[in-house]
Amino acid sequence: MSQLQLVAQERDFIVVNKPAGMNFHTEDDTPGLVALAAEQFGLQLFPVHRLDKVTSGLVLLPTSSEAAARFTTLFSERRVNKFYLALASEKPKKKQGWVKGDMVKARRGAFKLLKSQENPAITRFYSYSLAPKVRGFVLKPYSGKTHQLRVAMKSLSAPIIGDKLYGGQGSDRTYLHAYALQFEYQQQNFQFSVPSSEGELGKYMSALTREFAEQPWQLEW
């Protein structure tokens, strides 16, 4: 059984680092992140946000139903700032800026971005050249749509490396990592971050963090 990294343990919640490839919820008798964390840390945990199976990084898990209700409100009102790192092999259509548009279901469980703006997915990003055919991205979602960042990257003609569903270059994992969370809770400001060096291209994720995104909340969003 995988041992999860405990990033923080506060009075009302814990923060753990989810490995890439781990299901969030239990599926087909294979324990998911929430079940594994509950067993490993001996706590009752309440999921209030989630990560795709392919995505690594920070997950906040309240330890009471009261705290879960408060965090559900914070997440739904977009008062938890989330910052992600990603790698792509292609140069994006623009180096930084916004990606906005409605998302609809496409084929094979994928989604696609439309030009319409009725209930748009909204993402802001910065990108940096790390090496030939390796570009790093710092992304901040302003909405919480399924596959939002993966679709945003594809729409920029720079699908995430390893993201087969959206046409990314083949690799050992999908290089999308939930790097940092920043929010105010019970009149206290919290900031958590966890670097990623997981995978064959982990050194580029480390370089992206070290050189451009160590404190992503200080970038101009």
KEVOKOL-853397 format. One record per residue (C-alpha): residue number from 1; residue in one letter; x, y, z negated. Coordinates in steps of 0.2 Angstrom, whole numbers, plus 5000, padded with zeros to 4 digits. Layout:
<rec NUM; "A"; <X; Y; Z>>
...
This chain:
<rec 1; "M"; <5000; 5000; 5000>>
<rec 2; "S"; <5007; 5017; 5005>>
<rec 3; "Q"; <5012; 5028; 4990>>
<rec 4; "L"; <5005; 5046; 4993>>
<rec 5; "Q"; <5016; 5061; 4989>>
<rec 6; "L"; <5007; 5072; 4975>>
<rec 7; "V"; <5011; 5090; 4980>>
<rec 8; "A"; <5002; 5098; 4966>>
<rec 9; "Q"; <4991; 5093; 4951>>
<rec 10; "E"; <4980; 5107; 4944>>
<rec 11; "R"; <4966; 5107; 4931>>
<rec 12; "D"; <4952; 5105; 4944>>
<rec 13; "F"; <4961; 5098; 4959>>
<rec 14; "I"; <4975; 5089; 4966>>
<rec 15; "V"; <4984; 5092; 4983>>
<rec 16; "V"; <4992; 5077; 4992>>
<rec 17; "N"; <5002; 5075; 5008>>
<rec 18; "K"; <4993; 5064; 5020>>
<rec 19; "P"; <5004; 5053; 5032>>
<rec 20; "A"; <5000; 5053; 5051>>
<rec 21; "G"; <4990; 5038; 5056>>
<rec 22; "M"; <4981; 5036; 5039>>
<rec 23; "N"; <4962; 5036; 5040>>
<rec 24; "F"; <4954; 5049; 5029>>
<rec 25; "H"; <4940; 5038; 5023>>
<rec 26; "T"; <4940; 5019; 5021>>
<rec 27; "E"; <4936; 5010; 5037>>
<rec 28; "D"; <4934; 4991; 5040>>
<rec 29; "D"; <4940; 4987; 5023>>
<rec 30; "T"; <4956; 4997; 5025>>
<rec 31; "P"; <4957; 5010; 5011>>
<rec 32; "G"; <4958; 5028; 5017>>
<rec 33; "L"; <4967; 5043; 5010>>
<rec 34; "V"; <4953; 5047; 4997>>
<rec 35; "A"; <4952; 5029; 4990>>
<rec 36; "L"; <4971; 5027; 4990>>
<rec 37; "A"; <4973; 5043; 4980>>
<rec 38; "A"; <4960; 5039; 4968>>
<rec 39; "E"; <4968; 5022; 4964>>
<rec 40; "Q"; <4986; 5029; 4964>>
<rec 41; "F"; <4983; 5044; 4952>>
<rec 42; "G"; <4969; 5036; 4942>>
<rec 43; "L"; <4956; 5050; 4946>>
<rec 44; "Q"; <4939; 5052; 4952>>
<rec 45; "L"; <4941; 5063; 4968>>
<rec 46; "F"; <4928; 5072; 4979>>
<rec 47; "P"; <4933; 5076; 4997>>
<rec 48; "V"; <4928; 5094; 5003>>
<rec 49; "H"; <4938; 5095; 5019>>
<rec 50; "R"; <4947; 5082; 5030>>
<rec 51; "L"; <4961; 5079; 5042>>
<rec 52; "D"; <4960; 5069; 5058>>
<rec 53; "K"; <4968; 5052; 5057>>
<rec 54; "V"; <4983; 5057; 5068>>
<rec 55; "T"; <4986; 5073; 5058>>
<rec 56; "S"; <4998; 5074; 5043>>
<rec 57; "G"; <4999; 5086; 5029>>
<rec 58; "L"; <4990; 5094; 5015>>
<rec 59; "V"; <4973; 5088; 5008>>
<rec 60; "L"; <4965; 5096; 4993>>
<rec 61; "L"; <4954; 5085; 4982>>
<rec 62; "P"; <4944; 5091; 4968>>
<rec 63; "T"; <4943; 5081; 4952>>
<rec 64; "S"; <4925; 5085; 4947>>
<rec 65; "S"; <4908; 5088; 4955>>
<rec 66; "E"; <4908; 5106; 4949>>
<rec 67; "A"; <4925; 5110; 4956>>
<rec 68; "A"; <4920; 5101; 4972>>
<rec 69; "A"; <4904; 5112; 4974>>
<rec 70; "R"; <4915; 5128; 4971>>
<rec 71; "F"; <4928; 5122; 4984>>
<rec 72; "T"; <4914; 5117; 4997>>
<rec 73; "T"; <4908; 5135; 4996>>
<rec 74; "L"; <4926; 5142; 4998>>
<rec 75; "F"; <4929; 5131; 5013>>
<rec 76; "S"; <4912; 5134; 5021>>
<rec 77; "E"; <4915; 5153; 5019>>
<rec 78; "R"; <4932; 5152; 5027>>
<rec 79; "R"; <4940; 5158; 5011>>
<rec 80; "V"; <4954; 5145; 5011>>
<rec 81; "N"; <4967; 5149; 5023>>
<rec 82; "K"; <4974; 5134; 5032>>
<rec 83; "F"; <4991; 5135; 5042>>
<rec 84; "Y"; <4996; 5121; 5054>>
<rec 85; "L"; <5012; 5116; 5063>>
<rec 86; "A"; <5012; 5108; 5080>>
<rec 87; "L"; <5025; 5103; 5094>>
<rec 88; "A"; <5021; 5103; 5113>>
<rec 89; "S"; <5032; 5099; 5128>>
<rec 90; "E"; <5025; 5112; 5139>>
<rec 91; "K"; <5025; 5131; 5139>>
<rec 92; "P"; <5008; 5139; 5134>>
<rec 93; "K"; <4999; 5151; 5145>>
<rec 94; "K"; <5003; 5164; 5133>>
<rec 95; "K"; <5016; 5165; 5119>>
<rec 96; "Q"; <5004; 5170; 5105>>
<rec 97; "G"; <4986; 5176; 5102>>
<rec 98; "W"; <4969; 5170; 5101>>
<rec 99; "V"; <4959; 5154; 5108>>
<rec 100; "K"; <4941; 5157; 5107>>
<rec 101; "G"; <4926; 5147; 5115>>
<rec 102; "D"; <4912; 5135; 5112>>
<rec 103; "M"; <4917; 5117; 5110>>
<rec 104; "V"; <4906; 5103; 5118>>
<rec 105; "K"; <4908; 5084; 5118>>
<rec 106; "A"; <4918; 5077; 5133>>
<rec 107; "R"; <4922; 5059; 5137>>
<rec 108; "R"; <4930; 5045; 5126>>
<rec 109; "G"; <4927; 5055; 5110>>
<rec 110; "A"; <4936; 5070; 5116>>
<rec 111; "F"; <4930; 5088; 5116>>
<rec 112; "K"; <4932; 5102; 5128>>
<rec 113; "L"; <4933; 5121; 5127>>
<rec 114; "L"; <4920; 5132; 5136>>
<rec 115; "K"; <4921; 5151; 5140>>
<rec 116; "S"; <4905; 5154; 5131>>
<rec 117; "Q"; <4905; 5162; 5114>>
<rec 118; "E"; <4888; 5157; 5106>>
<rec 119; "N"; <4896; 5148; 5091>>
<rec 120; "P"; <4915; 5148; 5096>>
<rec 121; "A"; <4929; 5139; 5089>>
<rec 122; "I"; <4942; 5152; 5084>>
<rec 123; "T"; <4961; 5149; 5083>>
<rec 124; "R"; <4976; 5161; 5082>>
<rec 125; "F"; <4993; 5155; 5085>>
<rec 126; "Y"; <5012; 5160; 5087>>
<rec 127; "S"; <5024; 5149; 5098>>
<rec 128; "Y"; <5043; 5148; 5098>>
<rec 129; "S"; <5055; 5139; 5109>>
<rec 130; "L"; <5065; 5126; 5099>>
<rec 131; "A"; <5074; 5116; 5112>>
<rec 132; "P"; <5072; 5112; 5131>>
<rec 133; "K"; <5054; 5104; 5133>>
<rec 134; "V"; <5050; 5107; 5114>>
<rec 135; "R"; <5040; 5122; 5109>>
<rec 136; "G"; <5034; 5124; 5091>>
<rec 137; "F"; <5017; 5132; 5086>>
<rec 138; "V"; <5010; 5139; 5070>>
<rec 139; "L"; <4991; 5139; 5071>>
<rec 140; "K"; <4978; 5146; 5060>>
<rec 141; "P"; <4960; 5140; 5062>>
<rec 142; "Y"; <4946; 5153; 5059>>
<rec 143; "S"; <4932; 5140; 5061>>
<rec 144; "G"; <4931; 5122; 5056>>
<rec 145; "K"; <4927; 5112; 5072>>
<rec 146; "T"; <4932; 5094; 5075>>
<rec 147; "H"; <4948; 5092; 5085>>
<rec 148; "Q"; <4948; 5111; 5086>>
<rec 149; "L"; <4967; 5114; 5086>>
<rec 150; "R"; <4970; 5099; 5098>>
<rec 151; "V"; <4958; 5106; 5110>>
<rec 152; "A"; <4965; 5124; 5108>>
<rec 153; "M"; <4982; 5117; 5112>>
<rec 154; "K"; <4976; 5108; 5128>>
<rec 155; "S"; <4967; 5124; 5133>>
<rec 156; "L"; <4983; 5133; 5133>>
<rec 157; "S"; <4991; 5120; 5145>>
<rec 158; "A"; <5002; 5114; 5130>>
<rec 159; "P"; <4994; 5098; 5123>>
<rec 160; "I"; <5002; 5092; 5107>>
<rec 161; "I"; <5016; 5079; 5109>>
<rec 162; "G"; <5009; 5062; 5105>>
<rec 163; "D"; <4991; 5067; 5107>>
<rec 164; "K"; <4986; 5054; 5120>>
<rec 165; "L"; <4967; 5059; 5119>>
<rec 166; "Y"; <4971; 5077; 5126>>
<rec 167; "G"; <4985; 5073; 5138>>
<rec 168; "G"; <5000; 5076; 5127>>
<rec 169; "Q"; <5017; 5068; 5131>>
<rec 170; "G"; <5019; 5051; 5124>>
<rec 171; "S"; <5028; 5049; 5107>>
<rec 172; "D"; <5028; 5040; 5091>>
<rec 173; "R"; <5015; 5051; 5083>>
<rec 174; "T"; <5004; 5066; 5086>>
<rec 175; "Y"; <5014; 5081; 5080>>
<rec 176; "L"; <5001; 5091; 5071>>
<rec 177; "H"; <5004; 5094; 5053>>
<rec 178; "A"; <4993; 5104; 5040>>
<rec 179; "Y"; <5008; 5113; 5032>>
<rec 180; "A"; <5000; 5126; 5020>>
<rec 181; "L"; <4985; 5131; 5011>>
<rec 182; "Q"; <4982; 5148; 5003>>
<rec 183; "F"; <4966; 5153; 4993>>
<rec 184; "E"; <4960; 5162; 4977>>
<rec 185; "Y"; <4951; 5150; 4964>>
<rec 186; "Q"; <4945; 5155; 4947>>
<rec 187; "Q"; <4954; 5172; 4949>>
<rec 188; "Q"; <4970; 5164; 4952>>
<rec 189; "N"; <4980; 5164; 4969>>
<rec 190; "F"; <4986; 5147; 4975>>
<rec 191; "Q"; <4999; 5144; 4989>>
<rec 192; "F"; <5004; 5126; 4993>>
<rec 193; "S"; <5015; 5120; 5007>>
<rec 194; "V"; <5023; 5104; 5012>>
<rec 195; "P"; <5036; 5102; 5026>>
<rec 196; "S"; <5036; 5088; 5038>>
<rec 197; "S"; <5051; 5078; 5045>>
<rec 198; "E"; <5041; 5063; 5049>>
<rec 199; "G"; <5044; 5054; 5066>>
<rec 200; "E"; <5057; 5055; 5080>>
<rec 201; "L"; <5054; 5074; 5083>>
<rec 202; "G"; <5054; 5078; 5064>>
<rec 203; "K"; <5070; 5088; 5065>>
<rec 204; "Y"; <5060; 5100; 5076>>
<rec 205; "M"; <5046; 5102; 5064>>
<rec 206; "S"; <5059; 5105; 5050>>
<rec 207; "A"; <5067; 5118; 5061>>
<rec 208; "L"; <5050; 5127; 5065>>
<rec 209; "T"; <5047; 5128; 5046>>
<rec 210; "R"; <5064; 5134; 5042>>
<rec 211; "E"; <5066; 5147; 5055>>
<rec 212; "F"; <5049; 5154; 5058>>
<rec 213; "A"; <5035; 5148; 5046>>
<rec 214; "E"; <5042; 5145; 5029>>
<rec 215; "Q"; <5028; 5157; 5022>>
<rec 216; "P"; <5015; 5157; 5036>>
<rec 217; "W"; <5003; 5168; 5026>>
<rec 218; "Q"; <5016; 5182; 5028>>
<rec 219; "L"; <5014; 5182; 5047>>
<rec 220; "E"; <5002; 5195; 5055>>
<rec 221; "W"; <4985; 5186; 5056>>
